Amino acid sequence: MAPPLHPSDEPLTPERLQDAYAAMRRTFAANLRRIRKERGFKCYGAALGLGVSTSTWGRWESAQRFPTPPLLAGIALLLQTPVADFFAGNPPEEPK
């Protein structure tokens, strides 16, 4: 059995991985919306510039979905932002 990643870490379980993925999607979604607005894009304009539907973009901003790596690279180019900036900071609280 491999040692834990950190002495205080509990073993990775499917539930912990699912929670981590949900937190990553929430962080990405919040940063995507903030950066898009800072760059002066409306949701429609950003979606059009990337070649996706407005509903797809909306699902990314609401943390319902996550873009594929090629689309993530396209988002970064469109918004002139390093990919890492979309994952910076703490995730917002999960909606209840």
For each residue, the residues with C-beta under 8 A, 3 or more apart:
1:
2:
3:
4: 7 8 9 10 11
5: 9
6: 9
7: 4
8: 4
9: 4 5 6
10: 4 13 16
11: 4
12: 16 17
13: 10 16 17
14: 17 18
15: 18 19
16: 10 12 13 19 20
17: 12 13 14 20 21
18: 14 15 21 22
19: 15 16 22 23
20: 16 17 23 24
21: 17 18 24 25
22: 18 19 25 26 63 94
23: 19 20 26 27 91 94
24: 20 21 27 28 66 87 91
25: 21 22 28 29 63 65 66
26: 22 23 29 30 63 91 92 94
27: 23 24 30 31 86 87 88 89 90 91 92
28: 24 25 31 32 60 63 66 86 87
29: 25 26 32 33 60 61 62 63
30: 26 27 33 34 89 91 92
31: 27 28 34 35 85 86 87 88 89
32: 28 29 35 36 60 61 75 86
33: 29 30 36 37 61
34: 30 31 37 38
35: 31 32 38 39 79 81 85 86
36: 32 33 39 41 43 46 61 79
37: 33 34 40 41
38: 34 35
39: 35 36 79 80 81
40: 37
41: 36 37 45 46 49 79
42: 45 46
43: 36 46 47 54 57 58 61
44: 47 48 54
45: 41 42 48 49
46: 36 41 42 43 49 50 57 78 79
47: 43 44 50 52 53 54 56 57
48: 44 45 51
49: 41 45 46 78
50: 46 47 57 71 74 75 78
51: 48 74
52: 47 56 57 71
53: 47 56 57
54: 43 44 47 57 58
55: 58 59
56: 47 52 53 59 60 65
57: 43 46 47 50 52 53 54 60 61
58: 43 54 55 61 62
59: 55 56 62 64 65
60: 28 29 32 56 57 63 64 65 66 67
61: 29 32 33 36 43 57 58
62: 29 58 59
63: 22 25 26 28 29 60
64: 59 60
65: 25 56 59 60
66: 24 25 28 60
67: 60 71 72 75
68: 71 72
69: 72 73
70: 73 74
71: 50 52 67 68 74 75
72: 67 68 69 75 76 83 86
73: 69 70 76 77 83
74: 50 51 70 71 77 78
75: 32 50 67 71 72 78 79 86
76: 72 73 79 80 81 82 83 86
77: 73 74 80
78: 46 49 50 74 75
79: 35 36 39 41 46 75 76
80: 39 76 77
81: 35 39 76 85 86
82: 76 85
83: 72 73 76 86 87
84: 87 88
85: 31 35 81 82 88
86: 27 28 31 32 35 72 75 76 81 83
87: 24 27 28 31 83 84
88: 27 31 84 85
89: 27 30 31
90: 27
91: 23 24 26 27 30 94
92: 26 27 30
93:
94: 22 23 26 91
95:
96:
